[in-house]
Amino acid sequence: MKISMIEFIGDELTNRSEALAIFGIIEIDQITFDQIERCVTILKIEVDRDKLFDELINVQSTFKEIISYRESLSDQIKKYIECEEFIHKSSTPAPDHQQNNSRVRPDQLWAYVLSKISPYCEELKKLLRFVYSIPCSNAFTEGVFNHMKHARTPSINSMSIEAIASELKIRMNGKMNCDEFFSYVQNERELIQCARGTQKYKFKKSS
């Protein structure tokens, strides 16, 4: 019995989703090394499995210690996140769903537990970086194209590809509001000169 390509891809995606589901729970001490190995195999990540095993044991031990504290897990993570935001100060307020103190996000939990361990779990972090970088939808990509429609229009079509790409990066990743950016560029003479110049246009480059 032949299996169609669509069925094969569907089964592969199902297996991947089932394997990665362990990173959507907060009971880290319930995760087995077999489940971790399955993720590594499916994602085809090169890791030292002996070190990975030791790191998982270390993480689970730390997790058990953390949940034994009198302070709730959500409050511990909240303090950790607030500390990180203070170090990497952002002018953009956190979305409402991130301000819910009673809910523990698995990605923040892993980050918090790993912050308690020294030396850091490099093999496990390879897997976590990969897992939590997988987008759950294509909404962000569609958002980029939506911004691109405003950056390049029939009346604004002489800008180089490099300039448009730079503008999109600022739009999607910039954390300053308009007033803060205006104040910032007042002391950036080189940036002002570049903005006033014509190097960003295609016709200037080709002349």
VEXDREN-2710 file (C-alpha; in Angstrom, 1 decimal):
% VEXDREN-2710
k/r/px/py/pz
1/MET/0.0/0.0/0.0
2/LYS/1.5/3.3/-1.2
3/ILE/1.6/6.2/1.2
4/SER/1.1/9.6/-0.4
5/MET/3.6/12.4/0.2
6/ILE/0.9/14.4/2.0
7/GLU/0.2/11.6/4.4
8/PHE/4.0/11.1/5.0
9/ILE/4.4/14.8/5.7
10/GLY/1.3/14.8/7.9
11/ASP/2.7/11.8/10.0
12/GLU/6.1/13.5/10.3
13/LEU/4.5/16.7/11.6
14/THR/2.3/14.8/14.0
15/ASN/5.4/12.9/15.4
16/ARG/7.3/16.2/15.8
17/SER/4.4/17.9/17.5
18/GLU/3.9/15.0/19.9
19/ALA/7.6/14.9/20.7
20/LEU/7.9/18.6/21.3
21/ALA/4.8/18.7/23.5
22/ILE/7.0/18.0/26.5
23/PHE/8.3/21.6/26.3
24/GLY/4.8/22.9/26.7
25/ILE/4.5/21.6/30.3
26/ILE/5.9/23.0/33.5
27/GLU/6.5/19.6/35.3
28/ILE/10.1/19.4/34.2
29/ASP/10.8/16.6/36.7
30/GLN/8.3/14.4/34.8
31/ILE/10.3/14.6/31.5
32/THR/12.2/11.4/30.8
33/PHE/15.5/11.2/28.9
34/ASP/13.9/9.0/26.3
35/GLN/11.6/11.9/25.5
36/ILE/14.5/14.3/25.2
37/GLU/16.4/11.8/23.0
38/ARG/13.4/11.5/20.7
39/CYS/13.3/15.3/20.3
40/VAL/17.0/15.4/19.5
41/THR/16.6/12.6/16.9
42/ILE/13.5/14.2/15.2
43/LEU/15.1/17.6/15.1
44/LYS/18.5/16.2/14.0
45/ILE/20.5/18.2/16.5
46/GLU/24.1/17.2/17.1
47/VAL/24.6/17.0/20.9
48/ASP/26.7/15.0/23.3
49/ARG/24.1/12.7/24.7
50/ASP/26.1/11.7/27.8
51/LYS/26.4/15.4/28.8
52/LEU/22.8/15.9/27.9
53/PHE/21.7/13.2/30.3
54/ASP/23.8/14.7/33.1
55/GLU/22.4/18.1/32.4
56/LEU/18.8/16.9/32.5
57/ILE/19.4/15.3/35.9
58/ASN/20.9/18.5/37.1
59/VAL/18.0/20.6/35.8
60/GLN/15.4/18.3/37.3
61/SER/17.2/18.4/40.7
62/THR/17.3/22.2/40.6
63/PHE/13.6/22.3/39.6
64/LYS/12.6/20.2/42.6
65/GLU/14.5/22.5/44.9
66/ILE/12.9/25.6/43.4
67/ILE/9.3/24.3/43.8
68/SER/10.1/23.4/47.4
69/TYR/10.6/27.1/48.3
70/ARG/7.9/28.9/50.2
71/GLU/7.6/31.5/47.5
72/SER/5.4/30.4/44.6
73/LEU/7.0/29.4/41.3
74/SER/5.1/32.1/39.4
75/ASP/6.4/34.8/41.8
76/GLN/10.0/33.5/41.5
77/ILE/9.8/33.6/37.7
78/LYS/8.2/37.1/37.8
79/LYS/11.1/38.5/39.8
80/TYR/13.6/36.8/37.4
81/ILE/11.9/38.3/34.4
82/GLU/11.7/41.7/35.9
83/CYS/15.4/41.5/36.7
84/GLU/16.2/40.6/33.1
85/GLU/14.0/43.4/31.7
86/PHE/15.8/45.8/34.0
87/ILE/19.1/44.7/32.6
88/HIS/17.8/44.7/29.0
89/LYS/15.5/47.7/29.5
90/SER/12.7/48.0/27.0
91/SER/10.3/50.9/26.6
92/THR/7.6/48.6/25.3
93/PRO/5.3/47.3/28.0
94/ALA/4.8/43.6/28.2
95/PRO/1.6/42.2/26.6
96/ASP/-1.3/41.5/28.9
97/HIS/-0.8/37.8/28.7
98/GLN/2.8/38.2/29.9
99/GLN/1.7/40.2/32.9
100/ASN/-0.5/37.4/34.3
101/ASN/1.4/36.5/37.4
102/SER/-0.5/33.2/38.1
103/ARG/0.5/31.6/34.8
104/VAL/3.9/30.0/34.3
105/ARG/5.2/30.0/30.8
106/PRO/7.4/27.0/30.0
107/ASP/10.0/29.0/28.1
108/GLN/10.4/31.4/31.0
109/LEU/10.5/28.5/33.4
110/TRP/13.4/26.8/31.6
111/ALA/15.3/30.1/31.4
112/TYR/14.8/30.6/35.1
113/VAL/15.9/27.1/36.1
114/LEU/19.0/27.3/33.8
115/SER/19.9/30.6/35.4
116/LYS/20.2/28.8/38.7
117/ILE/22.7/26.3/37.4
118/SER/26.5/26.8/37.0
119/PRO/28.1/25.9/34.7
120/TYR/25.4/26.3/32.1
121/CYS/23.9/23.3/30.4
122/GLU/25.2/23.9/26.9
123/GLU/23.9/20.7/25.3
124/LEU/20.4/21.2/26.7
125/LYS/20.4/24.8/25.7
126/LYS/21.1/23.8/22.1
127/LEU/17.9/21.8/22.1
128/LEU/15.9/24.5/23.9
129/ARG/17.1/27.3/21.6
130/PHE/15.9/25.2/18.6
131/VAL/12.6/24.2/20.1
132/TYR/11.5/27.7/21.3
133/SER/12.6/29.4/18.1
134/ILE/10.1/27.3/16.0
135/PRO/7.2/29.7/15.3
136/CYS/3.7/28.4/16.2
137/SER/2.3/30.2/13.2
138/ASN/3.2/32.3/10.2
139/ALA/1.6/35.5/11.7
140/PHE/5.0/37.2/12.2
141/THR/6.0/36.5/8.6
142/GLU/2.7/37.9/7.3
143/GLY/3.3/40.9/9.5
144/VAL/6.6/41.6/7.8
145/PHE/5.0/41.5/4.4
146/ASN/2.3/43.9/5.7
147/HIS/5.0/46.4/6.8
148/MET/6.7/46.0/3.5
149/LYS/3.6/47.2/1.7
150/HIS/4.0/50.5/3.5
151/ALA/7.8/50.7/3.1
152/ARG/7.6/50.1/-0.7
153/THR/4.7/51.6/-2.6
154/PRO/4.1/52.7/-6.2
155/SER/5.0/56.2/-5.2
156/ILE/8.0/55.1/-3.0
157/ASN/9.8/52.7/-5.2
158/SER/13.3/54.1/-5.7
159/MET/14.8/52.9/-2.4
160/SER/17.4/50.1/-2.6
161/ILE/16.6/46.6/-1.3
162/GLU/19.2/47.1/1.4
163/ALA/17.5/50.3/2.6
164/ILE/14.0/48.6/2.7
165/ALA/15.5/45.6/4.6
166/SER/17.0/48.0/7.1
167/GLU/13.7/49.9/7.6
168/LEU/11.9/46.6/8.1
169/LYS/14.4/45.5/10.7
170/ILE/13.8/48.7/12.6
171/ARG/10.1/48.5/12.3
172/MET/9.9/44.9/13.5
173/ASN/12.7/45.0/16.2
174/GLY/12.8/48.6/17.4
175/LYS/11.6/49.2/20.9
176/MET/11.6/53.0/21.0
177/ASN/8.6/55.1/20.5
178/CYS/8.7/58.1/18.1
179/ASP/9.6/60.7/20.8
180/GLU/12.4/58.5/22.2
181/PHE/13.8/57.8/18.7
182/PHE/13.7/61.6/17.9
183/SER/15.6/62.4/21.0
184/TYR/18.1/59.6/20.3
185/VAL/19.0/60.7/16.7
186/GLN/19.6/64.3/17.7
187/ASN/23.1/63.3/18.9
188/GLU/23.8/60.9/16.0
189/ARG/25.2/63.1/13.3
190/GLU/26.4/60.3/11.1
191/LEU/22.9/58.8/11.1
192/ILE/21.4/62.1/10.2
193/GLN/23.8/62.6/7.3
194/CYS/22.9/59.1/6.0
195/ALA/19.2/59.9/6.2
196/ARG/19.6/63.1/4.3
197/GLY/21.9/61.5/1.6
198/THR/20.8/59.8/-1.6
199/GLN/23.0/56.7/-1.2
200/LYS/19.9/54.8/-0.2
201/TYR/18.3/55.2/-3.6
202/LYS/18.9/52.9/-6.6
203/PHE/19.4/55.6/-9.2
204/LYS/22.3/57.1/-7.1
205/LYS/24.1/53.8/-6.9
206/SER/23.8/53.0/-10.6
207/SER/25.0/56.5/-11.7
END
